[in-house]
Amino acid sequence: MSYAPKRNESIEPHDDRWHFLDFPDAKHHENYIEWKYFNFIQKDLAGYVMYYILDPEKKTKMGGGRLLVRILKNGMPYGSIKKIDMDKIDIDPVSAGVKMGGAKILEHDSYHYELDCSFEDVAWNLNYKQETPSIESFQNVHTGLMLWEKINWLIKMPRAEVKGDIRIGKKNFHINGLGYSDTNWGEMLPFFSKYEWGQYNEKSFSLVFGILYDIKQEIKSAYVYFILKEHIVELENAKCEIEHLEWEEDKIIGVKIPSKNIFTIKNNDYEIKFSTMLVDHDSPGLKIAPFLPASVVSEQIVEYEGTVKKGDKILYKFKGRGFEEWSGKTWKEPLVSFN
């Protein structure tokens, strides 16, 4: 059953619009990025799609859009990335709608998005129907070394019903599962930011977390949310402890990634504790300068297991597969490059 936002809620239909046209600071627009991320997971596969804009005024050779689709199935990654010239991008200033060459996002209404793409080598048609309220997470958060670096995060669809089809080359994939969608935007240098993110869904429970690290690799801020039925609990900057118990090397990009972790987040009322175990991973990346290593993200499928407590009472137990991300640096060529 889809979730239709009510009029008195803080998230209005167009908070998930493309923000570049009304972004207040134009001094560093060559470092402006904005992307809409959509994932999906089901018994036999998982994957994600991104509509991404970098340096929209084309002040550098990096300027333009990117379309990314990836599917992870049975230990094999499938997918591709396409660079789209800004002249072929049409942004709707009041909604999530966009046209990028042969791809688009059509906002049927604020809780039903249709993702469509048609190229010779790749195509998709996916319908995302929102099942839980949106979460307006951080705004204008400083993420790097430069004072002007500020990023925003809107969790548009913490949980969504996802149905449709994807074709990659000659392979066809039918999608019928649960998904997630968010939007990030702002000005930043990806090289200097460090974060950890994760997301998990069941029919009556959702978990989303984002952890920002400082230059010393210590937790700078933590944003953790869970939804039990339709009740949202926000654990922003609550006490957060993370144990990275085991690591393994991503041999393609030469980066060590955490493969077994335990997270404990609590405030005066709630505690959520869960573990993640690596199942599969992908490695998209971006190189901003030839004299710097590429910034990469280990996009992971992990096995979650955890409990939610209020005081000493266990409210909920959960177990299943979801997503996790870990950012890093490498001198090797990323498996999937945004350049």
N, C-alpha and C positions, 0 to 999 in steps of 0.2 A: 504494500500500500504506500503510495507516494505521500510525502510530507509537503503540505502547502503552507507557506509562511503566513502568519496572521498579521493584521495591520499594526498591532501594538508592539510587535517585536522590533528589536534594534537593528536587525539585518533587513534592509530594504531591498527590493528586487534588483536594483542596479548597483549595489555595492561591489558586485563582481564584474563591473565594466572594465574595459581597458583604461588604465590610468595615465598613460603617457601624455595625452593631450591636455590634462589638467594638472600635471606634476609641477609643483611650485618652483623648484630650483633647476634652472637651466644651465648652471655653470659647468656641470660635469655630465652632460647628456651623452657624451661618448661612452660613458660607463653606465648608462641606464640599461636595465634589463627588466623584462616582464615575461612571465610564463604562466600558462595554465597547464596543470598536471592532472592527468586522469589515470587511475589504475583499475585493475580488475583481477579477481582471483576466483578460481573454481577448482574442482577436484583434480583435473588433469593438466592445468596450466595456469600461468599468471603472466601479466604483462602490463605495459603502460604506454600512454600516448602523451606527447607534449607539443603544445603550440607556443613558440618561444620567439621573442623579439629582443634583439641586442643592438644598441647604438642606432635607434630608429632614424636619426638625422644623417646617418652615414658619414660621420666625421672621421671614421677610420675604415679600413678595409674589412673589418669584422661586421660592419653594419648590415642589417637585414633580418629576415626571419628564418626560423628553423622548424622543421616538422620532423618529429621523431616517433617511431613506433618500434616497440620491442616486445617479443614474446619469449618466455622461458618455459621450455617443456622438455621433460626427461633429460635435464642437464645440458640441453642445447639452446643457444640463443638464436633467435630469428629477428630480422628487422632491418631498418635502414634509417638514415637521416638525410634530409634534403634541405638545401639552402635556398631561400626564396628572396628575391630582390624586393626592396621596399616598394618599388613601383607596382608590384603585383600584390600588395597587401592593402586591404580595405578594412579599416577598424571602425566598429560601431562605438561612438563615444558614450553611449548610455546603456549598453548591455554587454554581455559576454560575446556577442556576435562578432565574427571576423571571417574574412576570406583571405586565404594565403595560396595564391596560385590555384591549384586543383583541389584545395582542401578548405573546409570551413567549419565553423561552429555556429549552429542555428539554435537560438534560444527560443523554444516554443513558449515557455513562460519561465519564471524565475526558479522553478524546481524541476524543469525538464529540458535537458540539453540534448541535441543531436549532433554527433561528430561525424563528418562526412569527408571522404578523401577519394580521389580517383586519378591515379597515375598508371602508366603502363606496367610498372614493376611492383606497385603497392597500392592497396585500396582498403578502405574500411568504412563501415557504417555502424555506429554505436549509439544507443540511446541510454542516457543516464537519467534516472528518475530518483530524485532526492527523497530519502526516508527519515532523516533526522535534521534538526535545526542546524543552521550554519553557526560557526564560531568565529567571532572577530578576535583573532589573537593579537600579536604585537603590531605596533605601528611606529614607524620612524626609529627603529632600533639600530643603534650603532653596532656594526658587525666586524669592523676591521681596524686598520691602523689610522686611516685618514678620518678626520673629524666629519667630513661631508658624507661618508659612507652610511647610508641609512636604508633599511629594508622593511617592508611590510608583509604581513602574512594573514590571509583570509582563508579559513578552512570552509570552503563553500559547501561541500557535500561530505560530511564525516562518514556517512554511509549512503550508498545508492544502489538501486537495482540496475544492473547493466545487462543489456541484450544487444546482440548484433553479430556482425561477421567481419573478419579481417583476412585479406589476401596478401601474402608476401611471396613474390615470385609466383611459383605454381602451387604453393601450399595454401590451403584454406583452413581457417580456424573459426569455429563457432563459439561465441561468447554468451554465457548465461550464468551469471554469478553476482557476487557483491563487489562494489567498487568504492572509490574515494576520489574526491577532487579538491584541489586547492589552487590559490593564486598567490604568487609572490611578485613584488615589484619594488623598484627603487634604484639607487645609484650605489655601486659597489665595485671593488676590485676582487674578483673571486679568489685570487691567490692568497689573500690575507684573512679569509674567513674560515672558520672551523666549526663544524656542527655535526650533530647526530640526530636522526629523525626516525620515527617509526609509526606504524599504523596497523590496526587490527580490527576486524569486524566479525560479528556474529549477527544473527537475526534480531537479538534483543540487547546487544552490547557492542559498544564501539570504544576504541582507545586510540588517541593520537598524542604524540609527544614530540617536542622539539627542544634540543639541548644546544646552547651556544657556549663555545669555549673561548677563553682569552688566549693571549699570545704565549702564556705559560702552560697551556693545555689543561687549565683548571676550569671547572664549570663557572661560567659567567652568569648565566641565567637559564632557567628551566621553565618550559611551558608544557603542562601536562593536562589532558582533558579525558574524561571518560563519560560515556552516556549509557546509563542503565535504564532500559525501556526508553522513555523520552525525557528523563531527568539528566541534565548536564551538570557535572561537577568539574569546576575549574581549580586546578592546583598550580596556579602560576607562582613561580618562585617559592614554592614550598621546599621543605628539606628534601634534597635529592641525592641519593648515593648510587653510583654505578660501578660495578665490578666487571672488568673485562678479563674473564677467566682464561680464555684460550684464544690463540691467534693462528691464522694461517696465511700463507703468501699467495696473493693473486699473481700467478706466474706470467700472465700476459703483460701486466703493467708493472710488476715488480714491487708491489706495495703490500705490506702486511695489513690484514683486515681482521677485526674481531669476529670470532666464530662462536663464542659462547659467552653470554653476559647475564648479569643479574641487576635489575633495576628496583630500587625501593624509593617511593615518593610518598610523603605524608605531610599533613598539616594537623591542626588541632582536632579535626573531625574524622578525616578519612586517611586510609593507607592503601596504596596499591603496590603490590610486589609481584614481579614477573620475571621470567627468564626468556632468553631468545637463543635459538640454536640455528646456525647457518645451514640452509638447504641448497641454495643456488644463488648465483650472483651475476651481475652485469657491470660494465665499467665505462660509462660515458664520461667525457672529459673535454676541457677547453684550455688552450694554450694562449695566454694573453701577450706574451713577449718571447722572442727567441732566446733571451738570456735568462729566462725563468723556467722552472719545471712546469709541466701542465697540471692544472687543478683537475682532479678526478673525483667521481662519486662512485662508491661501491653500492650499487642498487641491489639489495639483497631480498631474497625470499627466505623467511625464517620461520621456525616453529616456536610459537608463543605458548607459555603456560604460566598462569598466575591466579591471584586472588585479590578481591576487593574487600576491605574491612571498614566498618564504622565502629570506632571504639574497639571492643574485643569481639564484636559480632562479624562473622563472615557473611557478606551480602551476596557475593557472586564468585564463581570459579570459572575460568575460561582456558581453553586449549585449542590450538589450531594454527593454521598458517596465515602469515601476514607479511608486511613489508618492513624493511629497515634500510636506512642509509648511513654511510660513514664517509666523510670527506677526507681526501688525502692529496699528496703531490707525487709526481713521477716524471722522470726524464724520458721514459719510454712513450711510444705512441699510444694514446688511448684506444681501446677497442672500438669505441664509437666517438668520433670527434665532432665537436660543435664548430670547429674552425671552418 
